[in-house]
Amino acid sequence: MLFKKVTRRWLVNGLGVVAVLLLILEVVAALVIRSYYYEQTENSLYTRARSFSDMLGAYAEQSPLDFEASARDYMEQFPDKEKIEFQVLSATGEILASSTGFIPESDSLEDYRAAVQTYATQSGEPKGVWVGKNAAGQKVLAITLLVTDNSDTVYGAIRYLVALDRVDSQITLLISIMVAFGLAVIFFVMLSSAYFVGSILQPLTEIGATAKKIAQGDYSCHVEKRHDDEIGELCDTINEMAADIADAGRLQNEFISSISHELRTPLTAIKGWSETLRDESMRDEEILRKGLDVISSEAERLSGMVEDLLDFSRIRQLKPSAQFEKLDVFAEVQEAVFLFRDRAQREGITVQCIEQEKLPAVLGDRARLRQVFVNILDNALKYSRENGTVRVDAATVADSVQVVISDNGIGISKKDLPNVKQKFYRANNHKPGSGIGLAVAEEIINAHHGTLEIESAEGEGTVVIVNLPVHGE
């Protein structure tokens, strides 16, 4: 179907235009050739007629001219009787003699009448030309020239006729050559264009087939790149898209597997302790308190996971015009740090929060920005070593408020660093988490027209840099 549609368009828009242009050029060329050959034939006859007319005019100036006798004498010596017919006409237009030896009975004299009309109106040389069929049905070109003297006395007229068969044959031959040349041009244009169109249609067909396979879930297929052009770039894009979709599917499957495990662990703990606490024989105050603490903490953990998933699904619906306000970023950073103080103490991690100067206000969503710092601090604590340090610095850099959260934990490998902000990606599968915290954080920062950058070295720690534009007056 694609081939048919594109080929039809090419035939109409490409080859059709070439064919029409060639047709127009050949018609014009044919008219020019015909006009040229007829004009050359006419000039040749006119030169003969003019020469004889001038000779007769010179005789008339010296002595009385016997036009008919002189014309007959010239006719007897006429050298081209086999090619050209020479006729002598009286002043009244009667054919007196012909070089063929026969006087035509019904020959057209349009050229003679035209010569007489020109002479009568003095609008030019007394000459007439006619192209048509003679009494024998042969196509001829006739030219008539009146013979006059200086006193404008008309003695008669001389007329030359030549058959146009050979002229028309020559014209037909040249036009046939032009037509053959035009057909050859169209053939070679079709040949080269068919190759060119085929070189486009074949990869497009393959791209269409590959796209169908990708749509059906086969992400391993790819399009072979044959040329380094726009089609080649399209092939690269399709192949990259298939690879990206395959990676996204793999990450999604890993995420589903991971989140299923993450959800199963707290659910198992809650179910186990709830069954234990239902046992009437278990009335020990310490066990009861411990069980309720486990249920509460695991429920809170579940709630956090569900909230992460909901945040990720809702984050693209963030509406700055409805929720943004002028606020102090460092205050939100301190709130986030306060939330993790008890956890940091339990895990033996020191958290330092330093404001180097009084920061200008930014325009942002208070809850969302706090969520960004919570997600980053959660990762910093999660991947820190025992007795490690998490440092939070805030300062003004150019026209932005910059918040830097650094740790001296296990760091991120070079292979994982470019992907850690992708949704569902987890650099360390041994640590709990959904793999969407940094993806959510970056979406929020982008919505605030800021940037989120990550620098890390494996075994040395990680630095997360958040830049938010200063609120202008």
Buried (B, 14 or more C-beta within 10 A) or exposed (E): EEEEEBBEEBBEEBBEEBBEEBEEEBEEBBEEBBEEBBEEBBEBBBEBBBEBBEEBBEBBEEEEBEBBEBBEEBBEEBEEBEEBBBBBBBBEBEBBBBBEEEEBEEBBBBBBBBBBEBBEEEEEEBBBBBBBEBEEEEEBBBBBBBBBBEEEEBBBBBBBBBBBEEBBEEBEEBBEEBBEEBEEEBEEBBEEBBEEBEBBBEBBBBBBEBBEBBEEEEBEBBBEBEEEEEBBEBBBEBBEBBEEEBBBEEBEEBBEEBBEEBBEEBEEBBEBBEEBBEEEEEEEEEEBEEBEEBBEEBBEBBEBBEEBBEBBEEBEEBEBEEEBEEBBBBBBBBBBBEBBEEBBEEBEBEBEBEBEEEBBEBBBBBEBBBBBBBBBBBBBBBBBBEEBBBBBBBBBEEEBBBBBBBBBBBBBBEEBBEEBBBBBBBBEEEEBBBBBBBBBBBBBBEBBEBBBEBBBEBEEBBBBBBBBBBBEE
